[in-house]
């Protein structure tokens, strides 16, 4: 029994040393324009989800999804988030698609995390990605406003949706349109 345990231990140490060597000797492709590989998708994304689930405080959103709060959240999103995550006029952000890992394009694929986890990610960012810790730039109420907006962006009241179309059209002047960015691919 002791020999089996020792063999398993030596095997585990060998695998860990080989993995560290693989990374430290430069075999990991550092390019941001490379496709995300299957092993990374199967390891990194579930690890991120589990880490956020473990660390995000179990708090309830103190805001109601009123038109006023959604409008405020939309304005914050448009000013601080749409450049990477897209908006109603630019479903795919050229900048967000250039990050590694790619920034989620929320108009196309609305966030499905619980609000406490979205709040946590927005406030603290995600290490080794392009997601900054917005808790350093926004106060808690603003963080909850953008969280509320994200939770409802696929079912906005008509007045908020109309205001978002106007805000997106005016704030993205000069950025490539979706048809321009698709033509460059």
C-alpha positions in Angstrom: 0.0 0.0 0.0 2.8 2.4 0.8 4.5 1.7 -2.5 1.2 2.5 -4.4 0.9 5.8 -2.5 4.5 6.7 -3.1 4.1 5.9 -6.8 1.0 8.1 -7.0 2.8 10.9 -5.2 5.8 10.7 -7.5 3.5 10.7 -10.6 1.6 13.7 -9.3 4.9 15.6 -8.6 6.2 14.7 -12.1 3.0 16.0 -13.8 3.2 19.2 -11.8 6.9 19.8 -12.7 6.2 19.0 -16.3 3.2 21.5 -16.4 5.4 24.2 -14.7 8.2 23.5 -17.1 5.9 23.7 -20.1 4.7 27.2 -19.0 8.1 28.5 -17.8 10.0 27.3 -20.9 7.7 29.4 -23.1 5.6 26.8 -24.8 2.4 28.7 -24.0 1.4 30.9 -26.9 1.2 34.5 -25.6 -0.6 36.0 -28.7 -3.8 37.7 -28.0 -5.0 37.1 -31.5 -4.8 33.3 -31.2 -7.9 31.2 -30.8 -8.6 30.0 -27.2 -7.7 26.3 -27.1 -10.1 23.6 -25.8 -7.9 22.7 -22.8 -7.9 26.4 -21.7 -11.7 26.7 -22.2 -12.2 23.5 -20.2 -9.9 24.5 -17.4 -9.8 28.3 -17.2 -13.5 29.2 -17.6 -14.8 26.7 -15.0 -12.0 27.8 -12.6 -13.0 31.4 -13.0 -16.6 30.6 -12.5 -15.8 28.6 -9.3 -13.5 31.3 -8.0 -16.1 34.1 -8.5 -18.8 31.8 -7.0 -16.6 31.2 -3.9 -15.6 34.9 -3.4 -18.6 36.9 -4.4 -20.5 37.9 -1.2 -24.0 36.5 -1.1 -25.6 39.9 -1.3 -28.9 40.9 -2.9 -29.1 43.8 -5.3 -30.4 46.8 -3.3 -31.8 48.5 -6.4 -35.1 47.9 -8.2 -35.1 47.7 -12.0 -36.8 51.0 -12.4 -36.5 53.0 -15.7 -34.4 55.6 -13.7 -31.9 53.0 -12.4 -31.8 51.2 -15.7 -31.2 54.5 -17.5 -28.3 55.4 -15.1 -26.9 51.9 -15.5 -27.1 52.2 -19.3 -25.2 55.5 -19.3 -22.5 54.0 -17.1 -22.3 50.9 -19.3 -22.2 53.0 -22.5 -19.4 55.2 -21.1 -17.2 52.6 -19.4 -18.1 49.1 -20.7 -19.4 49.3 -24.3 -15.9 49.8 -25.8 -15.1 46.2 -24.9 -18.5 44.6 -24.5 -20.4 46.2 -27.4 -23.6 48.1 -27.4 -26.9 48.2 -29.2 -25.4 49.8 -32.3 -22.1 47.8 -32.2 -23.0 44.3 -31.2 -19.3 43.2 -31.6 -16.7 45.5 -30.2 -13.5 45.5 -32.3 -11.5 46.3 -29.1 -13.2 43.6 -27.1 -12.6 41.0 -29.8 -8.9 41.9 -29.8 -8.5 40.9 -26.1 -7.5 37.5 -24.8 -9.6 36.0 -23.6 -12.2 37.8 -25.8 -14.5 40.2 -23.9 -18.0 38.8 -23.7 -20.3 40.6 -26.2 -23.3 41.2 -23.9 -25.8 42.4 -26.5 -25.3 39.1 -28.3 -25.0 37.0 -25.2 -26.5 38.6 -22.1 -24.7 37.9 -18.8 -26.2 35.0 -17.0 -24.3 35.1 -13.7 -26.3 35.9 -10.6 -26.2 39.7 -9.8 -24.0 39.3 -6.8 -21.3 37.7 -9.0 -21.7 40.3 -11.8 -21.3 43.0 -9.1 -18.2 41.2 -7.8 -16.6 40.9 -11.3 -17.4 44.5 -12.1 -16.0 45.8 -8.8 -12.9 43.7 -8.7 -12.1 42.9 -12.3 -10.5 39.7 -13.6 -6.8 39.2 -13.3 -4.9 38.4 -16.5 -7.7 39.6 -18.7 -8.7 43.1 -19.9 -11.4 43.4 -17.3 -10.4 46.3 -14.9 -11.5 46.7 -11.3 -14.2 49.3 -11.8 -14.7 49.6 -8.0 -11.8 52.0 -8.1 -13.6 54.3 -10.6 -17.3 53.8 -9.6 -19.0 54.1 -6.3 -21.1 51.2 -4.9 -24.4 52.7 -6.1 -23.1 53.1 -9.7 -21.7 49.5 -9.6 -25.2 48.2 -8.7 -26.8 50.4 -11.4 -24.6 48.9 -14.1 -25.2 45.4 -12.6 -28.9 46.0 -12.8 -28.6 47.2 -16.4 -26.7 44.1 -17.3 -29.3 41.8 -15.7 -32.0 43.5 -17.7 -30.3 44.5 -20.9 -32.1 41.8 -22.9 -35.5 43.0 -21.7 -35.3 46.8 -21.4 -38.3 49.1 -21.2 -38.9 50.8 -24.5 -37.8 54.3 -23.2 -34.5 52.9 -22.0 -33.9 51.0 -25.2 -34.6 54.1 -27.3 -32.3 56.2 -25.1 -29.6 53.5 -25.4 -29.8 53.6 -29.2 -29.3 57.4 -29.2 -26.4 57.2 -26.6 -24.7 54.4 -28.6 -25.0 56.3 -31.9 -23.5 59.5 -30.4 -20.8 58.0 -28.2 -19.4 55.6 -30.8 -18.9 58.1 -33.6 -15.7 57.2 -35.4 -15.6 53.6 -34.3 -15.9 50.9 -37.0 -19.5 49.6 -37.4 -20.3 45.9 -37.2 -20.3 45.7 -41.0 -16.8 47.4 -41.1 -15.4 45.0 -38.5 -16.8 41.9 -40.2 -15.4 43.1 -43.5 -11.9 43.2 -41.9 -12.1 39.7 -40.7 
